[in-house]
Structures are given as structure tokens and as C-alpha cells.
Amino acid sequence: MSLWENLWAGFSLVFQPQNLLATVSGQVIGVIVGLLPGINASMAVSILLPLSFGLPPITALMLLAGIYMGTMYGGSITSILMRVPGTSTAAVICLDGYELTRQGRAGLALGITAIGSFIAGTFSLLVLMIFAPTL
């Protein structure tokens, strides 16, 4: 199958209502868990794995992917607002994010982090889609 056929097949699965609901639910749960210091994304997925029992395989994978990505962003919230990095990946965000919070621009720091996370995630998925068939 070509890249476009694979892309079309993937989007037809992603936009099914139960899969969208699972992804959004996973992201909300992931952000909440990401706020807790000391729990990184892989730990969150391991702990919340039983939530996916009984779900269809694609829905379960989308739920777990949402938890993973939500947790990656959720760790930056405490780093920016309270200068408490929950994980090593959020430690760097403390440097500039907390300074923006002290200047009264916490919303800007959270927005930049969310947009940067979205751009980086989208770019990595595009690269994976292009190179996955050869891998």
C-alpha cells in the first residue's frame, strides 16, 4: 500500500467516535497524572494499562497513546507554575517557564509549551509515516 492509502486507512480509524473519545479521555487522564511529581509517561501508561482491558485493540492503543502524550505535557505544568519538575524531561522547562510565571506571563509559557509539544509530535509522526515502510 502507498503512503496515501495507509494515511486514509488510519484517518478512517482515528475519526471513529469511540476512538476519538478514547484519545481525548486518555489525554485528559494523562495531563492529570502528569501533574503528579515523579510519575513519568512510561510509568503512567504502565499504571493505567488496566483501563484498556476489554477495549478493542485500536481503541486501547489510542487510549494509551493519549495517556502517554498527555503525561508528557502535564509534567510541564508544574514545572512552569511552581518550579517543581516532576520528571527529568520537564526539568529544562523550569529554567524559562518559571521566569515567565514570575513576570506574570504563565499563560504564555503554558501556551508555548502546548504549541511546541503539538508541533514536535506532529513532525515526529510525519517522519515516522514516511520512513516506517522502509524500516
C-alpha positions in Angstrom: 0.0 0.0 0.0 1.2 3.5 -0.7 1.6 6.3 1.9 -1.7 7.9 0.9 -3.7 4.6 1.2 -2.2 4.0 4.6 -2.9 7.5 5.7 -6.5 7.3 4.5 -7.0 3.9 6.3 -5.5 5.4 9.5 -7.7 8.5 9.4 -10.8 6.4 8.9 -10.0 4.6 12.1 -9.0 7.7 14.1 -12.2 9.6 13.4 -14.5 6.9 14.6 -16.3 8.3 17.7 -15.2 5.7 20.2 -11.6 6.1 19.1 -11.7 9.9 19.4 -13.4 9.7 22.8 -10.7 7.2 24.0 -7.9 9.5 22.8 -9.3 12.7 24.4 -10.1 10.8 27.6 -6.5 9.4 27.6 -5.1 12.9 27.1 -7.2 14.3 30.0 -6.1 11.5 32.3 -2.5 11.9 31.1 -2.4 15.6 31.9 -3.9 14.9 35.4 -1.4 12.2 36.1 1.4 14.3 34.6 0.8 16.9 37.2 1.9 14.4 39.9 5.7 14.8 40.5 7.7 11.7 40.0 5.4 9.9 37.5 6.8 10.0 34.0 4.9 9.0 30.8 6.0 5.3 30.7 5.1 4.8 34.4 1.7 6.4 33.7 1.0 4.1 30.8 2.1 1.1 32.9 -0.1 2.0 35.8 -3.1 2.9 33.7 -2.8 -0.2 31.4 -5.8 -1.9 33.0 -8.0 0.9 31.7 -7.5 -0.6 28.3 -8.6 -4.1 29.2 -11.8 -5.0 27.4 -11.5 -2.4 24.7 -10.9 -3.2 21.1 -7.2 -3.2 20.2 -7.2 0.1 18.2 -9.2 1.9 20.8 -6.9 0.6 23.6 -3.8 1.8 21.7 -5.3 5.2 21.1 -6.2 5.5 24.8 -2.7 4.6 25.9 -1.1 6.9 23.3 -3.4 9.7 24.6 -2.2 9.0 28.2 1.4 9.0 27.1 1.2 12.3 25.2 -1.0 13.9 27.9 1.5 13.0 30.6 4.4 14.4 28.6 2.6 17.8 28.5 1.2 17.6 32.1 4.7 17.4 33.6 5.4 20.9 32.2 2.5 22.5 34.0 4.0 22.1 37.5 7.4 23.0 36.1 6.1 26.3 34.8 3.8 27.2 37.6 5.6 26.0 40.7 9.2 25.2 39.5 8.7 21.6 40.5 9.8 19.3 37.7 8.0 16.0 38.1 10.3 14.3 35.6 13.7 14.8 34.0 12.1 15.8 30.7 10.3 18.7 32.4 13.4 20.0 34.3 14.6 22.2 31.4 11.2 23.9 31.3 11.7 25.2 34.8 14.5 27.5 33.6 12.5 29.7 31.3 8.9 28.8 32.1 9.1 29.7 35.8 10.8 33.0 34.9 7.8 33.8 32.7 5.5 32.9 35.6 7.3 35.3 37.9 6.8 38.0 35.3 3.0 37.3 35.2 3.1 35.5 31.9 2.3 32.0 32.9 -0.4 31.6 30.3 2.2 32.5 27.6 4.6 29.9 28.9 1.9 27.2 29.0 0.7 28.1 25.5 4.2 28.0 24.1 4.8 24.6 25.7 1.5 23.2 24.3 2.1 24.5 20.8 5.7 23.3 20.8 4.6 19.9 22.0 2.0 19.7 19.2 4.4 20.8 16.5 7.1 18.3 17.7 4.6 15.5 18.0 3.2 16.2 14.5 6.6 16.4 12.9 7.8 13.1 14.5 4.6 11.4 13.3 5.1 12.7 9.8 8.7 11.4 9.8 7.6 8.1 11.1 4.9 7.8 8.4 7.4 8.5 5.7 10.1 6.1 6.9 8.1 3.4 8.5 7.6 1.3 5.3 11.4 1.1 4.8 12.0 0.3 8.5 
